[in-house]
Amino acid sequence: MKVSERQAEEIARLARLEFSSEEMKDFISGFEEMIAFCDGMGGDLQAETHRPAKELDCLREDAVQNSLPADKLLSGAKSDNGFFVVKRVVK
């Protein structure tokens, strides 16, 4: 699929990107390559990610399995009251 400069400018605007004229040519070229790659995958990508329920019958049943004990998981990490201690990232 051919991407026009106007389309590329709109994509760049929406992504809040600024390009020089030379960078815009590279951006358009790279964007066209990505589109060609996706087109080459064949089929309908949405159909591949949204399968009808009848096709899910072949999947295994959910089953509860034993996991590692908490003390073993926390043995190599800073912990407090059974929880991992991490740096605060939200004020």
All heavy atoms as an XYZ file, in Angstrom:
709
protein
N       0.839     -1.175      0.000
C       0.000      0.000      0.000
C       0.882      1.236      0.000
O       1.840      1.330      0.749
C      -0.886     -0.005      1.245
C      -1.726      1.232      1.385
S      -2.697      1.155      2.907
C      -3.156      2.850      3.035
N       0.577      2.150     -0.844
C       1.320      3.394     -0.947
C       0.794      4.371      0.102
O      -0.410      4.546      0.257
C       1.134      3.975     -2.358
C       2.021      5.117     -2.656
C       3.410      4.641     -3.001
C       4.218      5.827     -3.500
N       5.610      5.672     -3.184
N       1.701      4.981      0.851
C       1.342      5.969      1.873
C       1.694      7.348      1.335
O       2.837      7.597      0.961
C       2.097      5.701      3.195
C       1.779      6.763      4.224
C       1.769      4.320      3.725
N       0.701      8.222      1.285
C       0.952      9.577      0.796
C       1.637     10.409      1.875
O       1.593     10.074      3.062
C      -0.359     10.255      0.383
O      -1.131     10.563      1.531
N       2.260     11.477      1.455
C       2.922     12.353      2.420
C       1.897     12.969      3.370
O       2.159     13.130      4.565
C       3.710     13.450      1.697
C       4.613     14.205      2.638
C       5.677     15.015      1.919
O       6.050     14.661      0.799
O       6.124     16.001      2.525
N       0.718     13.242      2.858
C      -0.350     13.807      3.699
C      -0.756     12.809      4.792
O      -0.944     13.182      5.949
C      -1.546     14.173      2.827
C      -2.661     14.828      3.599
C      -3.735     15.348      2.658
N      -4.825     15.885      3.442
C      -6.097     15.673      3.204
N      -6.453     14.932      2.182
N      -7.026     16.209      3.952
N      -0.899     11.537      4.418
C      -1.232     10.513      5.408
C      -0.126     10.385      6.457
O      -0.399     10.279      7.649
C      -1.442      9.160      4.720
C      -2.701      9.081      3.885
C      -2.753      7.814      3.059
O      -1.746      7.381      2.495
N      -3.938      7.213      2.981
N       1.122     10.382      6.001
C       2.254     10.269      6.913
C       2.313     11.467      7.855
O       2.606     11.318      9.045
C       3.558     10.138      6.126
N       2.038     12.656      7.349
C       2.024     13.848      8.194
C       0.930     13.750      9.254
O       1.129     14.157     10.397
C       1.837     15.101      7.344
C       3.071     15.460      6.536
C       2.811     16.557      5.523
O       1.644     16.970      5.335
O       3.795     17.011      4.905
N      -0.224     13.207      8.871
C      -1.322     13.050      9.825
C      -0.947     12.028     10.901
O      -1.215     12.236     12.088
C      -2.604     12.631      9.107
C      -3.798     12.458     10.011
C      -4.262     13.730     10.714
O      -3.793     14.834     10.390
O      -5.109     13.604     11.618
N      -0.332     10.922     10.513
C       0.115      9.913     11.480
C       1.145     10.527     12.431
O       1.070     10.339     13.648
C       0.699      8.687     10.756
C      -0.410      7.960     10.007
C       1.405      7.755     11.737
C       0.090      6.951      9.012
N       2.087     11.276     11.873
C       3.110     11.929     12.696
C       2.472     12.938     13.650
O       2.850     13.025     14.822
C       4.144     12.609     11.799
N       1.487     13.673     13.182
C       0.808     14.654     14.038
C       0.104     13.952     15.189
O       0.216     14.361     16.343
C      -0.206     15.459     13.220
C      -0.895     16.578     14.029
C      -2.044     17.219     13.267
N      -3.181     16.328     13.091
C      -4.070     16.030     14.049
N      -3.951     16.531     15.253
N      -5.083     15.215     13.792
N      -0.611     12.862     14.876
C      -1.322     12.122     15.911
C      -0.362     11.522     16.945
O      -0.691     11.413     18.129
C      -2.177     11.019     15.288
C      -3.368     11.505     14.466
C      -3.990     10.345     13.698
C      -4.405     12.184     15.356
N       0.825     11.115     16.485
C       1.830     10.537     17.371
C       2.726     11.610     17.993
O       3.646     11.283     18.744
C       2.685      9.529     16.608
N       2.442     12.856     17.655
C       3.223     14.003     18.154
C       4.702     13.865     17.810
O       5.583     14.025     18.652
C       3.016     14.186     19.646
C       1.584     14.513     19.984
C       1.393     14.746     21.440
N      -0.039     14.988     21.668
C      -0.533     15.411     22.790
N       0.256     15.643     23.810
N      -1.821     15.601     22.930
N       4.949     13.512     16.547
C       6.307     13.379     16.036
C       6.575     14.502     15.052
O       5.676     14.942     14.336
C       6.485     12.035     15.322
C       6.260     10.779     16.150
C       6.274      9.549     15.255
C       7.293     10.666     17.241
N       7.801     14.953     15.008
C       8.199     15.961     14.038
C       9.359     15.416     13.222
O      10.309     14.872     13.774
C       8.611     17.256     14.743
C       7.459     17.939     15.451
C       7.882     19.239     16.127
O       8.975     19.755     15.810
O       7.117     19.717     16.974
N       9.248     15.547     11.897
C      10.271     15.038     10.995
C      10.741     16.127     10.059
O       9.946     16.962      9.617
C       9.715     13.890     10.130
C       9.298     12.669     10.897
C       7.970     12.255     10.921
C      10.226     11.919     11.598
C       7.582     11.130     11.608
C       9.851     10.780     12.288
C       8.524     10.392     12.304
N      12.022     16.093      9.709
C      12.524     16.924      8.622
C      12.034     16.284      7.324
O      11.503     15.168      7.331
C      14.052     16.980      8.646
O      14.599     15.707      8.337
N      12.212     16.952      6.198
C      11.736     16.390      4.929
C      12.437     15.075      4.609
O      11.821     14.142      4.096
C      11.911     17.391      3.788
O      13.276     17.737      3.651
N      13.721     14.967      4.943
C      14.463     13.715      4.696
C      13.978     12.614      5.641
O      13.793     11.474      5.224
C      15.972     13.951      4.879
C      16.834     12.785      4.465
C      16.694     12.418      2.996
O      16.528     13.317      2.152
O      16.752     11.201      2.694
N      13.749     12.959      6.897
C      13.245     11.979      7.855
C      11.846     11.506      7.472
O      11.498     10.344      7.656
C      13.223     12.576      9.264
C      14.597     12.798      9.863
C      14.554     13.583     11.160
O      13.658     14.439     11.331
O      15.427     13.328     12.016
N      11.040     12.422      6.903
C       9.685     12.057      6.487
C       9.735     11.025      5.376
O       8.943     10.078      5.362
C       8.903     13.298      6.042
C       7.462     13.013      5.637
S       6.457     12.239      6.922
C       6.087     13.629      7.951
N      10.674     11.168      4.446
C      10.818     10.184      3.370
C      11.166      8.815      3.950
O      10.612      7.796      3.533
C      11.893     10.631      2.375
C      11.504     11.818      1.538
C      12.643     12.256      0.644
C      12.305     13.558     -0.060
N      13.448     14.081     -0.811
N      12.083      8.783      4.937
C      12.453      7.524      5.588
C      11.271      6.937      6.358
O      11.063      5.730      6.371
C      13.635      7.734      6.534
C      14.929      8.046      5.809
O      15.029      7.723      4.599
O      15.846      8.608      6.445
N      10.507      7.810      7.024
C       9.341      7.363      7.778
C       8.315      6.724      6.847
O       7.795      5.643      7.128
C       8.715      8.545      8.526
C       7.440      8.211      9.245
C       7.455      7.444     10.392
C       6.222      8.666      8.769
C       6.281      7.133     11.057
C       5.042      8.370      9.422
C       5.068      7.600     10.577
N       8.034      7.373      5.717
C       7.072      6.838      4.753
C       7.553      5.495      4.221
O       6.792      4.533      4.148
C       6.836      7.844      3.594
C       6.093      9.073      4.128
C       6.071      7.202      2.450
C       6.002     10.223      3.142
N       8.832      5.420      3.883
C       9.390      4.168      3.368
C       9.260      3.043      4.394
O       8.819      1.935      4.070
C      10.860      4.384      2.998
O      11.462      3.177      2.649
N       9.615      3.323      5.639
C       9.513      2.323      6.694
C       8.073      1.921      6.966
O       7.771      0.741      7.189
N       7.170      2.897      6.917
C       5.757      2.622      7.154
C       5.195      1.727      6.056
O       4.449      0.791      6.328
C       4.992      3.944      7.240
C       3.699      3.839      7.978
C       3.678      3.650      9.347
C       2.502      3.943      7.307
C       2.487      3.561     10.028
C       1.300      3.849      7.972
C       1.296      3.653      9.353
N       5.575      2.000      4.815
C       5.131      1.162      3.698
C       5.678     -0.257      3.832
O       4.978     -1.228      3.519
C       5.563      1.787      2.366
C       4.777      3.021      2.016
C       5.283      3.742      0.771
O       6.413      3.469      0.318
O       4.532      4.579      0.257
N       6.907     -0.395      4.315
C       7.478     -1.730      4.538
C       6.683     -2.491      5.592
O       6.427     -3.690      5.440
C       8.934     -1.625      4.974
C       9.896     -1.291      3.854
C      11.332     -1.210      4.346
O      11.708     -2.003      5.253
O      12.073     -0.350      3.842
N       6.294     -1.810      6.674
C       5.505     -2.465      7.724
C       4.154     -2.920      7.192
O       3.696     -4.027      7.491
C       5.298     -1.518      8.907
C       6.515     -1.337      9.760
S       6.167     -0.396     11.247
C       6.225      1.266     10.612
N       3.522     -2.073      6.390
C       2.221     -2.427      5.815
C       2.373     -3.626      4.883
O       1.564     -4.550      4.911
C       1.591     -1.222      5.086
C       1.213     -0.145      6.120
C       0.375     -1.645      4.273
C       0.785      1.168      5.519
N       3.429     -3.623      4.062
C       3.666     -4.738      3.145
C       3.918     -6.032      3.925
O       3.434     -7.103      3.538
C       4.860     -4.428      2.239
N       4.640     -5.937      5.023
C       4.895     -7.118      5.854
C       3.584     -7.673      6.397
O       3.329     -8.870      6.332
C       5.839     -6.767      7.001
C       6.038     -7.901      7.968
C       6.877     -8.951      7.651
C       5.379     -7.910      9.186
C       7.060    -10.006      8.538
C       5.551     -8.954     10.074
C       6.397    -10.006      9.751
N       2.736     -6.800      6.926
C       1.448     -7.242      7.476
C       0.562     -7.817      6.376
O      -0.125     -8.822      6.597
C       0.743     -6.090      8.182
S       1.569     -5.584      9.703
N       0.566     -7.192      5.209
C      -0.208     -7.722      4.092
C       0.288     -9.106      3.690
O      -0.485     -9.977      3.317
C      -0.139     -6.783      2.876
C      -0.986     -5.536      3.043
O      -1.865     -5.530      3.940
O      -0.777     -4.572      2.287
N       1.602     -9.310      3.790
C       2.201    -10.577      3.408
C       1.908    -11.709      4.377
O       2.123    -12.873      4.067
N       1.417    -11.377      5.549
C       1.098    -12.407      6.527
C      -0.109    -13.217      6.081
O      -0.298    -14.340      6.521
C       0.843    -11.794      7.903
C       2.088    -11.170      8.501
S       1.767    -10.335     10.043
C       1.599    -11.717     11.141
N      -0.907    -12.626      5.224
C      -2.072    -13.320      4.691
C      -3.159    -13.484      5.720
O      -2.952    -13.416      6.917
N      -4.332    -13.700      5.236
C      -5.467    -13.921      6.125
C      -5.913    -12.656      6.818
O      -5.362    -11.575      6.632
N      -6.906    -12.816      7.627
C      -7.479    -11.715      8.360
C      -6.920    -11.756      9.771
O      -7.169    -12.693     10.521
C      -9.011    -11.861      8.367
C      -9.704    -10.734      9.089
O      -9.029     -9.746      9.443
O     -10.925    -10.835      9.286
N      -6.134    -10.738     10.151
C      -5.507    -10.741     11.460
C      -6.540    -10.766     12.575
O      -6.350    -11.401     13.597
C      -4.597     -9.518     11.622
C      -3.353     -9.496     10.748
C      -2.560     -8.216     10.991
C      -2.483    -10.694     11.017
N      -7.660    -10.085     12.386
C      -8.689    -10.079     13.417
C      -9.263    -11.486     13.593
O      -9.527    -11.919     14.710
C      -9.803     -9.103     13.073
C     -10.807     -8.969     14.202
C     -11.817     -7.886     13.951
O     -11.771     -7.200     12.948
N     -12.737     -7.734     14.868
N      -9.413    -12.194     12.499
C      -9.938    -13.558     12.584
C      -8.976    -14.464     13.357
O      -9.398    -15.394     14.018
C     -10.181    -14.114     11.186
N      -7.681    -14.181     13.280
C      -6.696    -14.995     13.983
C      -6.703    -14.731     15.482
O      -6.282    -15.562     16.260
C      -5.296    -14.741     13.421
C      -5.119    -15.220     11.996
C      -5.336    -16.724     11.865
O      -4.868    -17.479     12.735
O      -5.982    -17.134     10.906
N      -7.128    -13.557     15.894
C      -7.091    -13.235     17.313
C      -8.440    -13.407     17.993
O      -8.522    -13.352     19.205
C      -6.610    -11.785     17.520
O      -7.474    -10.891     16.811
C      -5.186    -11.619     17.037
N      -9.503    -13.582     17.244
C     -10.833    -13.750     17.817
C     -11.448    -15.038     17.269
O     -12.104    -15.038     16.243
C     -11.731    -12.555     17.481
C     -11.233    -11.280     18.049
N     -10.343    -10.482     17.388
C     -11.473    -10.686     19.245
C     -10.073     -9.430     18.129
N     -10.739     -9.523     19.254
N     -11.207    -16.119     17.969
C     -11.687    -17.417     17.505
C     -13.071    -17.707     18.073
O     -13.348    -17.382     19.217
C     -10.729    -18.518     17.923
C      -9.378    -18.395     17.241
C      -8.468    -19.499     17.729
N      -7.173    -19.340     17.146
C      -6.742    -20.064     16.113
N      -7.495    -20.981     15.591
N      -5.537    -19.859     15.621
N     -13.917    -18.346     17.281
C     -15.232    -18.742     17.791
C     -15.092    -19.741     18.940
O     -14.123    -20.493     19.014
C     -15.907    -19.407     16.593
C     -15.103    -19.004     15.402
C     -13.730    -18.673     15.880
N     -16.066    -19.755     19.839
C     -16.014    -20.612     21.026
C     -15.889    -22.084     20.663
O     -15.223    -22.844     21.357
C     -17.244    -20.377     21.886
N     -16.498    -22.508     19.545
C     -16.431    -23.930     19.175
C     -15.001    -24.379     18.901
O     -14.664    -25.537     19.068
C     -17.334    -24.222     17.977
C     -16.892    -23.543     16.697
C     -17.813    -23.855     15.544
C     -17.305    -23.129     14.305
N     -18.076    -23.379     13.153
N     -14.130    -23.452     18.488
C     -12.734    -23.794     18.226
C     -11.924    -23.883     19.516
O     -10.818    -24.389     19.522
C     -12.102    -22.766     17.300
C     -12.647    -22.799     15.886
C     -11.930    -21.820     14.977
O     -10.764    -21.492     15.258
O     -12.548    -21.390     13.992
N     -12.462    -23.391     20.614
C     -11.737    -23.404     21.877
C     -11.926    -24.701     22.644
O     -11.327    -24.899     23.688
C     -12.182    -22.215     22.738
C     -11.931    -20.836     22.131
C     -12.476    -19.748     23.046
C     -10.457    -20.612     21.861
N     -12.780    -25.588     22.143
C     -13.045    -26.854     22.821
C     -11.800    -27.726     22.929
O     -11.725    -28.591     23.796
C     -14.147    -27.638     22.104
C     -15.497    -26.970     22.244
O     -15.654    -26.151     23.169
O     -16.388    -27.277     21.436
N     -10.837    -27.524     22.050
C      -9.652    -28.373     22.043
C      -8.635    -27.955     23.108
O      -7.651    -28.655     23.324
C      -8.994    -28.350     20.667
S      -8.368    -26.719     20.225
N      -8.867    -26.844     23.795
C      -7.929    -26.386     24.803
C      -8.074    -27.194     26.086
O      -9.130    -27.740     26.379
C      -8.158    -24.900     25.099
C      -7.988    -23.957     23.902
C      -8.294    -22.525     24.312
C      -6.595    -24.051     23.318
N      -7.037    -27.242     26.871
C      -7.071    -28.018     28.109
C      -7.954    -27.322     29.140
O      -8.158    -26.128     29.096
C      -5.672    -28.204     28.656
C      -5.020    -26.910     29.119
C      -3.707    -27.194     29.855
N      -2.989    -25.978     30.108
C      -3.290    -25.082     31.046
N      -4.333    -25.255     31.817
N      -2.558    -23.999     31.216
N      -8.422    -28.095     30.071
C      -9.210    -27.568     31.176
C      -8.286    -26.810     32.129
O      -7.125    -27.168     32.299
C      -9.879    -28.712     31.950
C     -11.033    -29.361     31.222
C     -12.245    -28.455     31.149
O     -12.544    -27.768     32.143
O     -12.872    -28.428     30.084
N      -8.808    -25.781     32.755
C      -8.054    -25.106     33.797
C      -7.961    -26.025     34.995
O      -8.942    -26.669     35.378
C      -8.747    -23.807     34.217
C      -8.601    -22.720     33.166
O      -7.686    -22.810     32.343
O      -9.402    -21.772     33.196
N      -6.799    -26.104     35.570
C      -6.614    -26.964     36.734
C      -5.708    -26.256     37.730
O      -4.713    -25.632     37.344
C      -5.988    -28.289     36.314
N      -6.047    -26.349     38.986
C      -5.222    -25.768     40.035
C      -3.979    -26.627     40.186
O      -4.065    -27.851     40.266
C      -6.004    -25.704     41.365
C      -5.115    -25.175     42.481
C      -7.245    -24.856     41.207
N      -2.834    -25.979     40.197
C      -1.573    -26.689     40.353
C      -0.818    -26.094     41.526
O      -0.989    -24.916     41.860
C      -0.733    -26.577     39.085
C      -1.373    -27.210     37.878
C      -0.511    -27.039     36.630
O       0.467    -26.319     36.632
N      -0.895    -27.732     35.572
N       0.017    -26.898     42.133
C       0.839    -26.406     43.227
C       1.851    -25.415     42.694
O       2.396    -25.581     41.601
C       1.561    -27.553     43.921
C       0.607    -28.481     44.643
O      -0.453    -28.041     45.079
N       0.973    -29.746     44.764
N       2.100    -24.370     43.473
C       3.126    -23.408     43.100
C       4.175    -23.379     44.205
O       4.059    -24.084     45.209
C       2.505    -22.023     42.911
O       1.915    -21.594     44.122
N       5.186    -22.560     44.018
C       6.240    -22.475     45.035
C       5.673    -21.851     46.308
O       4.839    -20.944     46.245
C       7.398    -21.620     44.514
C       8.190    -22.199     43.352
C       9.191    -21.183     42.840
C       8.916    -23.462     43.780
N       6.152    -22.276     47.452
C       5.708    -21.651     48.700
C       6.217    -20.206     48.781
O       7.294    -19.881     48.267
C       6.325    -22.517     49.794
C       7.238    -23.474     49.138
C       7.038    -23.401     47.673
N       5.446    -19.343     49.434
C       5.778    -17.922     49.518
C       7.152    -17.682     50.120
O       7.901    -16.830     49.638
C       4.708    -17.179     50.311
N       7.526    -18.430     51.163
C       8.828    -18.204     51.794
C       9.977    -18.505     50.834
O      11.003    -17.834     50.836
C       8.973    -19.006     53.086
C       8.807    -20.512     52.882
O       8.135    -20.912     51.919
O       9.365    -21.273     53.704
N       9.793    -19.469     49.963
C      10.834    -19.784     48.970
C      10.899    -18.694     47.895
O      11.971    -18.307     47.457
C      10.547    -21.145     48.342
C      11.696    -21.689     47.536
C      11.486    -23.140     47.170
C      12.733    -23.705     46.532
N      12.606    -25.126     46.261
N       9.728    -18.193     47.482
C       9.700    -17.118     46.484
C      10.361    -15.854     47.010
O      11.064    -15.157     46.290
C       8.256    -16.796     46.085
C       7.566    -17.780     45.168
C       6.093    -17.435     45.039
C       8.218    -17.773     43.804
N      10.106    -15.535     48.265
C      10.608    -14.297     48.842
C      12.021    -14.413     49.404
O      12.601    -13.430     49.838
C       9.657    -13.826     49.945
C       8.252    -13.441     49.481
C       7.338    -13.244     50.677
C       8.296    -12.201     48.621
N      12.620    -15.603     49.376
C      13.919    -15.829     50.001
C      15.037    -14.984     49.400
O      15.963    -14.601     50.093
C      14.298    -17.310     49.945
O      14.496    -17.714     48.599
N      14.969    -14.664     48.128
C      16.043    -13.903     47.489
C      15.690    -12.456     47.239
O      16.389    -11.766     46.508
N      14.622    -11.965     47.855
C      14.185    -10.602     47.598
C      13.881     -9.892     48.905
O      13.655    -10.523     49.936
C      12.935    -10.625     46.720
N      13.877     -8.565     48.839
C      13.439     -7.792     49.994
C      11.946     -8.032     50.157
O      11.189     -7.960     49.180
C      13.681     -6.305     49.785
C      15.124     -5.894     49.837
C      15.232     -4.389     49.708
C      16.674     -3.933     49.739
N      16.780     -2.474     49.591
N      11.527     -8.325     51.380
C      10.113     -8.568     51.594
C       9.678     -7.992     52.929
O      10.490     -7.779     53.836
C       9.800    -10.058     51.535
O      10.462    -10.740     52.580
N       8.406     -7.734     53.023
C       7.820     -7.212     54.245
C       6.424     -7.795     54.387
O       5.576     -7.608     53.503
C       7.759     -5.683     54.195
C       7.175     -5.075     55.454
O       7.325     -5.682     56.533
O       6.568     -3.995     55.354
N       6.216     -8.550     55.445
C       4.897     -9.113     55.729
C       4.370     -9.974     54.572
O       3.189     -9.946     54.249
C       3.922     -7.986     56.075
C       2.743     -8.485     56.882
O       2.817     -9.545     57.502
N       1.670     -7.739     56.869
N       5.287    -10.694     53.919
C       4.872    -11.605     52.857
C       4.715    -10.971     51.486
O       4.209    -11.597     50.558
N       5.154     -9.715     51.317
C       5.042     -9.027     50.033
C       6.415     -8.557     49.577
O       7.287     -8.260     50.403
C       4.113     -7.810     50.130
C       2.696     -8.166     50.467
C       2.233     -8.105     51.769
C       1.819     -8.581     49.475
C       0.931     -8.443     52.087
C       0.518     -8.923     49.773
C       0.071     -8.859     51.078
N       6.625     -8.470     48.252
C       7.859     -7.901     47.723
C       7.914     -6.413     48.073
O       6.902     -5.719     48.019
C       7.922     -8.044     46.185
C       8.116     -9.458     45.717
C       7.058    -10.175     45.197
C       9.351    -10.068     45.803
C       7.226    -11.474     44.760
C       9.537    -11.371     45.385
C       8.469    -12.074     44.860
N       9.113     -5.931     48.399
C       9.325     -4.499     48.661
C       9.955     -3.905     47.422
O      10.992     -4.380     46.947
C      10.228     -4.296     49.896
C      10.534     -2.820     50.082
C       9.587     -4.891     51.133
N       9.322     -2.869     46.857
C       9.837     -2.189     45.671
C       9.841     -0.686     45.928
O       9.179     -0.198     46.841
C       8.991     -2.506     44.415
C       9.064     -3.977     44.068
C       7.559     -2.078     44.610
N      10.592      0.046     45.104
C      10.598      1.498     45.229
C       9.242      2.058     44.864
O       8.586      1.573     43.927
C      11.648      2.119     44.291
C      13.056      1.965     44.760
C      13.982      2.740     43.835
C      15.386      2.713     44.354
N      16.285      3.474     43.486
N       8.844      3.076     45.579
C       7.572      3.730     45.292
C       7.708      4.526     43.996
O       8.652      5.275     43.804
C       7.196      4.661     46.439
C       5.847      5.267     46.285
C       5.551      6.182     47.459
N       4.228      6.711     47.304
C       3.302      6.701     48.227
N       3.582      6.212     49.413
N       2.118      7.198     48.000
N       6.772      4.339     43.065
C       6.819      5.040     41.790
C       5.653      6.019     41.634
O       5.655      6.828     40.732
C       6.845      4.067     40.590
C       8.128      3.259     40.573
C       5.631      3.144     40.629
N       4.677      5.933     42.508
C       3.525      6.834     42.452
C       3.524      7.669     43.717
O       3.687      7.155     44.815
C       2.198      6.036     42.354
C       1.020      6.968     42.333
C       2.222      5.134     41.137
N       3.356      8.952     43.548
C       3.347      9.838     44.732
C       1.934     10.097     45.184
O       1.004     10.066     44.486
C       4.021     11.155     44.395
C       5.508     10.960     44.144
C       6.181     12.275     43.886
C       7.651     12.026     43.631
N       8.388     13.232     43.419
